[in-house]
Each structure stands twice: as C-alpha cells, then as structure tokens.
C-alpha cells in the first residue's frame, strides 16, 4: 500500500510541476522539481530493495 501512495504522490507533484512549467516565464525550476521527485522516488524504491537483498544474504 505504501509504494502505491508514494507513486500517486509522485505523479501528483510531477504533473502539477509540469503544468506550471507550461505557463512559467522560467520553467527550469519546475522541470527540476518534476524530474527531481521522480529521481527521489526511484532512489527510495532501490534502497528498500537493496536492504531486502542485504537482509536475505545474511540469513
């Protein structure tokens, strides 16, 4: 359930940042927010997977 909530939050933030970039005079900061939130989301998924692999290797 938690990964779904994080995904929907990421989609929501990214969507509105991209929509805001369409009308902005300087869209670069909003593009940075939109891409940055996806990078944070992917890193958070990878770190959990890595921790599971480490725990499984110890057993």
C-alpha positions as CSV (number, residue, x, y, z in Angstrom):
1,X,0.0,0.0,0.0
2,X,2.8,2.4,0.9
3,X,4.5,2.2,-2.5
4,X,1.2,3.0,-4.2
5,X,0.7,6.1,-2.1
6,X,4.3,7.2,-2.8
7,X,3.7,6.6,-6.5
8,X,0.5,8.6,-6.6
9,X,2.1,11.4,-4.7
10,X,5.0,11.5,-7.1
11,X,2.6,11.6,-10.1
12,X,0.6,14.4,-8.5
13,X,3.6,16.6,-7.7
14,X,5.2,15.9,-11.1
15,X,2.0,16.6,-13.0
16,X,1.4,20.0,-11.4
17,X,5.0,21.0,-11.8
18,X,4.9,20.2,-15.5
19,X,1.6,22.1,-15.9
20,X,3.1,25.0,-14.1
21,X,6.2,24.9,-16.3
22,X,4.0,25.4,-19.4
23,X,2.9,28.9,-18.3
24,X,6.0,29.9,-16.4
25,X,8.4,32.6,-17.7
26,X,11.3,30.5,-16.5
27,X,10.3,26.8,-16.5
28,X,13.6,25.4,-15.5
29,X,13.0,25.3,-11.7
30,X,9.6,23.5,-12.2
31,X,11.3,21.0,-14.6
32,X,13.8,20.4,-11.9
33,X,11.1,19.7,-9.4
34,X,9.2,17.4,-11.7
35,X,12.3,15.3,-12.6
36,X,13.8,15.5,-9.1
37,X,10.7,14.0,-7.5
38,X,10.9,11.0,-9.8
39,X,14.6,10.6,-9.0
40,X,13.8,10.6,-5.3
41,X,11.0,8.1,-5.8
42,X,13.3,5.7,-7.8
43,X,16.1,6.0,-5.2
44,X,13.6,5.3,-2.4
45,X,12.5,2.1,-4.2
46,X,16.0,0.9,-4.9
47,X,17.2,1.5,-1.3
48,X,14.4,-0.7,0.1
49,X,15.2,-3.5,-2.5
50,X,18.9,-3.2,-1.6
51,X,18.1,-3.6,2.2
52,X,16.0,-6.7,1.5
53,X,18.8,-8.2,-0.5
54,X,21.3,-7.5,2.3
55,X,18.9,-9.0,4.9
56,X,18.3,-12.1,2.8
57,X,22.1,-12.5,2.2
58,X,22.7,-12.5,6.0
59,X,20.3,-15.4,6.5
